[in-house]
């Protein structure tokens, strides 16, 4: 059906269409650059973006509500293919003047008031996988469903958090927050996911070219062409 609709649209001279699902951090800090590149190549492209946490995007791809998903966490759904496409760095940070900004140890970090994303978030999942074994325990003081809210709350002195460097790069540069050093490297792989039963549409094909070849603007990292290998979960 996908190929038939695509062929019909191509013969009719229709614009490409893309239904994209993206987890929150990717949607806010990476996708705008991708969509700008897509529109430069296809000015009449019809684009629909659905934003949610990693679990929500997986559900949307599995139910075929979107053509392709970009997620921050792992995916083990048996009906989906999972392909790594770039690496994202996470940063643990506090407001300037916080005691942990000067001196930190595992006990101090474990007892700190943590402001974290909700369960089901790829950022939360990776944080717990990488840091919880290092800390031994964790005191979650607040759960917030938006990274912007978290970074502003940390800057206001409400606690400590861990987010993508792309989220907090502005506050790090201004000195409103500081990065806590001496922790394990917090790098995670970002993935694109697609339903096994869906064929590649022209819209998805155009996006994939951008994901693998386009260098993001405004200081974002270059997307590495590491989609030559594919891991199929399930």
N, C-alpha and C positions, 0 to 999 in steps of 0.2 A: 504493500500500500504506500509506504513512504517513497519508494523509488517511482511508482506510477504517478503520485502526486507531484513529485519533483520534476519528472519528465514533462508532465502536462504544463506545469508552471514555466519550465524552460522554453518549451515550444511556443508558449503564449507570450513570452517575453516578460513574465512576471518577475517581481523582485524576490530575492531570497527571503526566507523567514527563519527565525531562530527562537526557540523556546528554551531558555537557559535557566537552570537552577544553580544557586551559589550560596555557600554558607556565609555567615554574616561578615567576617573579616575580609574574606576574598571579595565579596560583593561591594563592600565599602571602599576598599583600598587598592584593588587590582582590576576588577571588572570594568570600571569606567574607562581606563586606558585601553582595554581590549575592545570595548564597544566603539570607542572613538576611532580606533584603527579599522574596525570592521566597516564603520560608516564611511570612512575615507575611501575604502575599496568598493563599497556597495552603498552608495548614497541613499538608495530607496529601500534598503533592508528593513524588514519588519521584525522588530525585536520585542520579546516579552521576557522580563527578568523576574524570577521568583526567589525571594530571599528567606532563609531560615537557618537553623543550626544544622549540623552535619546529619543528624538523624532524620530531620525533616526533608532535606534534599535527597537522601537515599530513598525515602518513601516516595517522593515525587518522581524520581527516575524509575523506580520499580513499578509504579502504577502508570507510567508513560504519560504523566501530566507535563513533563518537560522532555526535551530531546537529549539533553546532556547535563551533567551536574559537575560542579567544581567544589570539592570538599577539603576540609582541614584534618579530619579524623580518618580512622580506618573504616573499611567497608568489607563485610563478609557475606553480603547477600548473594545467594546462589544464582540469581537471574541476571546479575550485573557483572560487567567487566570493569576492572580497576587498573588504571594506568597512571604511574607517577609522572608529573610534569614539571615540578620545580621544588625548591627547598625554601622553607620559611624559618626565620630565627625568632625564638621567644625570649623575652627579657623580663627578669624579676626587678621590680622598681618600687621606690617609696618617694614620698615628698622630701624635698631638701630640708635639712634640719632634723629629720627623723633619726632616732638613735641607731637604727639599722643602717643608715647611710654612712655612718662612721665605723661601726663595728658590728659584725654579724657572725653568728655561729649557728649550728643546726638547732640547738635548744632555743635560741632567741627567735629563729625563723619559725619553728614549730609552734611557739607560744604567741606569735604575732597574730594580729587580727587580719585575716585574709579576705580579700574581696575578689570573688571568682565568678566566671561565667556559670550558667546553669548546667545541670547534668544533661548530656546529649550534645554539648558543644565540643567541637574538635579541639579547641584551645584547652578546655578543662580536661579533656581526656588525656591529651599529651602532657599537660602539667602534672597530673597525678601519676602518669606512667613513669615520667622522668625524675620528678622531685620527691614524691612521697616516699620511695624507698630510702632516699638520702636523709629525709627529715624524720622518718619514723612515725610521725603523727602530724595532724594538721587541725588548726582551729579555723573553721570557715565562719567568718562573722557575718558576711552578706553574700547573697547570690544575686547577680544582676544580669539581665539578658541582653545587655548592650555594652560593647567595648568602650564606646565614648563615655558612657556614664561611669564605667569603672575607672578609666584613667583620670577623669575629672574629680571623682571621689578620692582617689589616691592623692592627687595633687592638693586636695583640700585637707589632707591629713587624716583621713578616715581609716587608713590601713595600708596594706601591702598587696601587690597583685603581680600577675604574670600574664603578659599579652604579647602579641606579635610586635616586633620592633617597628614595623610599618605603621602601627597604631600610635605608638608613643614617640616617634622620632621627633615630632615638633616640640613636645614638652622636654625631652632630653636635651635638645638643642638650646632651648630657652633657659634650662637650668631649673625649671619648676619641679621636675622629678629627677632622681638619680638612679642609675643602675647599680644593683647589688652585685659585687664581683665575688669570685671564689666558688661559684656554683658549677655543677656539671654543665657541659654544653647542651643547650636546649634548642636543637635544630630538628625540624619535622619536615616530612615530605607532604606536599600537597598533591591531590589526586584528581583526575577527571574520571567520571563514571558514566557508563552507558548501558542500556538494556541490551541483552544478547539478541533479542528478537527484532530489534530495530535496525534498519539499514541507515547508512549515513545520508543525511539530507545535504543539499547544497549549503544550507546555513551552517550546519555542523562542520562540514568540510572547510568552509571559509574560516570559522573560528579556530579549528585545529591548526591551520596554517599560521594563524596569529600566535597561538599559544606556543608553538615550537620555533617560530622564526622572528617574531616581532620583539624588539627591545622596548621595554616599557619606558615611558617618559616621566618627567618630574621626579627623578631620583629613585624610581623603583628598580628592583633587580632585573637583570636580563633573564628572560625565560630560557632555561637550558633545554636543548633539544635532546631530552632523555626519554622520549616516548618510543624509542626503537625496540624496547622490550616491554612485554605486557605480562602482568600477573593476573590470572583469572582465579578469583576466590570461589570457594564452594565445592 
